[in-house]
């Protein structure tokens, strides 16, 4: 049985609970993730949307990705903390920001995507598989 985990924004106005194990966890070094995180990458846990309950209002910013698919980034309108992303190429998944987790140890990174766009100073675990862009199994 999967163990539930929770997360919230900086001010606590937005909260979520997930009742499923992550399907994938990783770091993304694309320009949009870097800019939305305020550092060299953002870290996400991909889970089935059916198992996530979100409380509180979010503001959503939509932007086309390199693929042409739209990525919707949701953040707290009060404190600005990023909470999750949606990708219209993968409508059944929600990408929760690892930075929003109540228990940071829930996040177990498995890969680095868009490594070709990473900054030289943003060094993650060198044992993780690195993909120049999106891995083949995640391209929409």
VENRAWO-V577402 format. One record per run of one state. SS is the DSSP state (2 for helix, 1 for strand, 0 for the rest). FROM is the first residue (numbers start at 1). LEN is the number of residues. If there is no record, write none. Layout:
SS;FROM;LEN
SS;FROM;LEN
This chain:
0;1;4
1;5;4
0;9;6
1;15;4
0;19;5
1;24;5
0;29;2
2;31;7
0;38;4
1;42;7
2;49;3
1;52;4
0;56;2
1;58;7
0;65;5
1;70;7
0;77;5
1;82;6
0;88;5
1;93;5
2;98;3
1;101;1
0;102;2
2;104;3
0;107;4
1;111;3
0;114;1
2;115;3
0;118;11
1;129;2
0;131;5
2;136;3
0;139;2
